[in-house]
Amino acid sequence: MGKIATRDAYGKALAALGEKREDIVVLDADLSKSTKTANFAAAFPERFFNIGIAETDMMATAAGLAAGGKLPFASTFAVFAAGRAYDQIRASIAYPNLNVKIAATHAGLTVGEDGATHQMNEDIALMRVLPNMTVVVPADGPEASAATRAVAEHHGPAYLRLGRPGVPVVNGEDYKFELGKGVLLRDGDDVVIFACGYMVHQALEAAALLADEGVSAAVVNIHTIKPLDRELVVKMARRCGRVVTAEEHSIYGGLGSAIAEVLSEEHPTKITRIGVRDVFGESGKPAELMEKYGLTAAAIAKAAK
C-alpha cells in the first residue's frame, strides 16, 4: 500500500484543474512549495498570486476575486488559514457566501517537529460553525484529488483540510467522491468506527485488530464533516449500537461532536471519541505524537471493545 500526502495530491489536482478552467486563480501566503501550489504557479504564473506572509490580506483578496467572477483557491497552513485569518473568512467569505476555496495544509498533530504553535487541532470546529461553509477532510491522495475537483464544482465557500505526511491509500482506482456522502469502507455489526482524514487508515487497522478478537467492526469514512451524512450515521448507529469516532483534531467541535449532535437528536447512542483531549501538542516525530496522544489503531480498537 503506497503513501501519498494529501497536500501533494491537492497540488497536482489543482494544476490539472487549471488546464480545464480558466477562471481558477490561486493565492498563497509565501508557502507554495509546502502547500504544493507551486505546481499551479509553474504552469499558470499569470493566475498565481503570492500575497506574502499576510494571510488576512490573502482571504480578503480571494473574496474580491470571487466577487469579480473568479474561482480562487487560497492556500496556506491550517493554523494560519483557520486561526490567523478567521475574521476575514467569516466576514468576507462566509457571510456573503462567496465562491472561495480554502486549502489548509499541515493540519493536526502530524505537522510534527513544528510543535504546538503550528499543530492546528481546532480548525474543523472553527470552520463548521460558519454558515455557508462546507468542510472536507480527505483520507488519502485519491480522495484529496477528487475533493479538490468536487469543491471546484460546488458553488460556495469550502474548507479543504490537508495533511503534511504521506498516508496509505485506502480508496481504489474506481473510487467516486460525493460531497456530503460518507463511505462504508468495511462492514460490521458489533461497533461502527466513524473516522476522517489521517485516522481513516488507522480505523481500518483497528477493525482488523478487532476481527482477530472476534469483534465485527464497521469503518465509515466521513470525508465531509459539513454537511454531514446524517442518514448513514444514524443507519450505522442503529445497526451496530456502539459508536467510536476517530479524528486528528480536538475531541471538541470536530467529527466526534458532529456525530454526537446527530445521534442525540435522532438515535441516542453511547459514543467514545478518539482525538486530542483538550491539550496542546508538542514537538516530536508524527508517529511519536500520535502514540503519545492516543491517536492509533490500538487506541481505537481498545475503545471499541
C-alpha positions in Angstrom: 0.0 0.0 0.0 1.7 3.2 -1.2 1.6 6.5 0.7 0.7 9.9 -0.7 0.4 13.2 1.2 -3.0 14.8 0.7 -1.3 18.2 0.1 0.7 16.6 -2.8 -2.5 15.2 -4.3 -4.1 18.6 -3.9 -1.3 20.4 -5.7 -1.4 18.1 -8.7 -5.2 18.2 -8.9 -5.2 21.9 -8.8 -2.7 22.2 -11.6 -4.8 19.8 -13.7 -7.9 21.8 -13.0 -6.1 24.9 -14.2 -5.9 23.3 -17.6 -9.7 22.9 -17.8 -10.9 26.0 -16.1 -9.5 29.4 -16.9 -11.5 31.1 -14.1 -9.3 29.4 -11.4 -6.8 31.6 -9.7 -4.6 30.5 -6.8 -3.3 32.6 -3.9 -0.7 31.6 -1.4 1.0 33.2 1.6 4.6 32.5 0.8 4.4 28.8 1.4 3.8 27.5 -2.2 6.5 24.8 -2.0 4.9 23.4 1.1 1.3 23.8 0.2 2.2 22.4 -3.3 0.5 25.3 -5.1 4.0 25.8 -6.8 2.7 23.2 -9.3 0.0 25.6 -10.4 2.3 28.6 -10.3 4.8 26.9 -12.6 2.0 26.1 -15.2 0.0 29.3 -14.9 2.1 32.2 -13.5 -0.4 34.8 -14.7 -3.1 33.2 -12.5 -1.0 32.7 -9.4 -0.6 35.3 -6.6 1.9 35.1 -3.8 0.4 37.5 -1.3 3.3 37.1 1.1 3.1 36.4 4.8 -0.3 38.2 5.0 -3.0 35.6 5.3 -5.7 38.0 6.3 -5.0 40.0 3.1 -5.0 36.8 1.1 -8.5 35.9 2.3 -9.8 39.4 1.6 -8.2 39.4 -1.9 -9.7 35.9 -2.6 -13.1 37.3 -1.7 -12.7 40.2 -4.1 -11.6 37.9 -6.9 -14.6 35.7 -6.2 -16.9 38.7 -6.3 -15.5 39.5 -9.7 -16.3 36.1 -11.1 -13.1 34.2 -10.5 -12.7 30.9 -8.7 -10.0 31.4 -6.1 -8.2 28.7 -4.2 -6.4 30.3 -1.2 -3.8 28.1 0.3 -1.7 28.2 3.5 -1.1 26.2 6.6 -4.2 25.3 8.6 -3.0 27.2 11.7 -2.8 30.4 9.6 -5.9 29.8 7.5 -8.4 28.9 10.2 -6.6 30.8 13.0 -5.0 34.0 11.9 -7.4 34.7 9.1 -10.6 33.6 10.8 -12.3 37.0 10.9 -11.7 37.6 7.2 -13.0 34.2 6.3 -16.1 34.8 8.5 -16.9 38.4 7.4 -15.6 38.5 3.8 -16.1 34.9 2.5 -18.7 33.0 4.6 -21.1 35.9 5.3 -21.5 37.0 1.6 -21.4 33.3 0.6 -18.6 33.8 -1.9 -17.2 31.1 -4.0 -13.7 30.8 -2.3 -12.0 27.6 -1.7 -9.6 27.5 1.3 -7.0 24.8 1.2 -5.5 24.4 4.6 -2.4 22.1 4.7 -0.2 20.9 7.6 -3.3 20.3 9.8 -3.2 18.4 13.1 -0.5 16.8 15.2 1.3 15.3 12.2 2.9 18.6 11.5 5.3 17.0 13.9 8.5 18.8 14.9 7.0 22.3 14.1 5.3 22.0 17.5 2.2 23.2 19.3 2.1 26.6 17.6 1.8 25.0 14.2 -0.3 22.0 15.1 -3.9 23.1 14.3 -6.3 20.9 16.2 -9.2 23.3 16.3 -9.8 24.2 12.7 -12.7 21.8 11.9 -14.6 23.2 14.9 -13.9 26.8 13.8 -15.0 26.2 10.2 -18.0 24.0 10.7 -19.8 26.6 12.8 -19.6 29.1 10.0 -22.9 29.4 8.0 -22.5 28.5 4.3 -19.1 26.8 4.8 -18.5 23.2 3.5 -15.8 21.3 5.4 -13.9 18.4 3.8 -11.2 16.2 5.3 -9.7 13.8 2.7 -8.4 10.5 3.9 -5.8 9.8 1.2 -4.3 11.0 -2.0 -7.1 9.9 -4.4 -9.7 11.4 -2.2 -7.8 14.7 -1.9 -7.7 14.9 -5.7 -11.4 14.1 -6.0 -12.3 16.5 -3.3 -10.4 19.3 -5.0 -12.3 18.7 -8.1 -15.6 18.5 -6.2 -15.2 21.7 -4.3 -14.4 23.5 -7.5 -17.7 22.4 -8.9 -19.6 23.3 -5.7 -20.7 26.9 -5.5 -20.0 28.5 -2.2 -17.1 28.6 0.4 -15.3 25.4 1.2 -12.6 24.4 3.6 -10.3 21.6 2.4 -8.2 20.2 5.3 -5.0 18.6 4.2 -2.0 16.8 5.9 1.7 17.1 5.8 3.0 13.4 5.8 2.3 10.6 3.3 -0.7 8.5 4.2 -1.7 5.0 2.9 -4.1 4.9 0.0 -7.4 3.4 1.2 -9.6 4.1 -1.9 -9.4 2.2 -5.1 -8.9 3.5 -8.6 -12.7 3.4 -9.3 -13.4 5.5 -6.2 -16.2 8.0 -6.6 -16.3 11.0 -4.3 -19.5 12.8 -3.5 -19.7 15.8 -1.2 -21.7 15.1 1.9 -21.8 11.3 1.5 -19.9 9.1 3.9 -18.1 5.9 2.6 -18.6 2.5 4.2 -15.1 1.0 3.8 -15.6 -2.1 5.9 -18.9 -3.6 7.0 -19.6 -4.9 10.5 -22.3 -5.4 13.1 -20.8 -5.0 16.6 -19.4 -1.5 16.5 -19.1 1.3 14.0 -16.0 3.5 13.7 -16.5 6.9 12.1 -13.2 8.4 11.0 -11.9 11.2 8.9 -8.5 12.3 7.4 -5.4 10.6 8.7 -7.4 8.5 11.1 -9.2 6.5 8.4 -6.4 4.1 7.7 -5.9 3.8 11.5 -9.5 2.9 11.9 -9.2 0.2 9.2 -6.2 -1.2 11.1 -8.2 -1.2 14.3 -11.0 -3.1 12.6 -8.5 -5.8 11.6 -7.2 -6.0 15.2 -10.8 -6.3 16.5 -11.6 -9.0 13.9 -8.7 -11.1 15.4 -10.6 -10.9 18.7 -13.9 -11.8 17.2 -15.3 -8.3 17.1 -17.1 -7.2 13.9 -16.3 -3.6 13.3 -17.6 -1.4 10.5 -15.5 1.5 9.3 -17.0 4.6 7.8 -15.0 7.4 6.2 -16.7 10.7 6.9 -14.8 12.9 4.5 -17.3 15.7 4.6 -17.8 17.0 8.1 -20.3 19.6 6.9 -22.8 18.8 5.5 -22.7 15.6 7.5 -24.2 12.4 6.1 -26.8 12.1 8.8 -28.7 9.2 7.1 -25.6 7.0 7.0 -24.6 8.0 10.6 -28.0 7.0 12.0 -28.2 3.9 9.9 -24.9 2.5 11.1 -25.5 3.5 14.8 -28.9 1.7 14.7 -27.3 -1.4 13.2 -24.2 -1.6 15.5 -25.4 0.0 18.7 -21.9 1.2 19.6 -20.1 4.1 18.1 -16.4 5.2 18.1 -15.2 8.4 16.4 -11.6 9.0 15.4 -10.0 12.3 14.2 -6.7 14.1 14.3 -8.4 17.1 15.9 -9.7 18.2 19.3 -12.4 16.0 20.6 -14.4 19.2 21.0 -16.1 20.6 17.9 -14.9 18.2 15.2 -16.1 14.9 13.8 -17.0 13.3 17.2 -19.1 16.3 18.2 -20.9 16.4 14.8 -21.7 12.7 15.2 -22.9 13.2 18.8 -25.1 16.1 17.7 -26.9 14.0 15.1 -27.3 10.9 17.2 -28.5 12.8 20.3 -31.3 14.2 18.1 -32.2 11.1 16.1 -30.9 7.9 17.8 -29.2 8.4 21.2 -26.2 6.2 21.3 -23.1 6.0 23.6 -20.1 7.4 21.8 -16.4 7.1 22.5 -14.3 9.8 20.9 -10.7 9.4 19.9 -8.9 12.7 19.4 -6.8 15.3 21.1 -8.2 15.6 24.6 -8.2 19.4 25.3 -4.4 19.8 25.3 -1.9 21.4 23.1 0.6 19.2 21.3 4.4 19.4 21.4 7.4 19.0 19.1 8.1 15.4 18.0 8.0 13.0 15.2 4.4 12.4 13.9 4.3 8.8 14.8 5.6 9.5 18.3 3.0 12.2 18.8 0.1 10.1 17.6 1.2 7.4 20.0 1.5 9.8 23.0 -1.8 11.4 22.4 -3.7 8.2 21.8 -4.4 8.5 18.1 -3.5 5.0 17.0 -5.2 1.9 15.7 -4.6 0.2 19.1 -6.3 3.0 20.9 -9.3 2.9 18.6 -9.6 -0.9 19.0 -9.4 -0.6 22.8 -12.2 2.0 22.7 -14.3 -0.2 20.5 -14.3 -3.3 22.8 
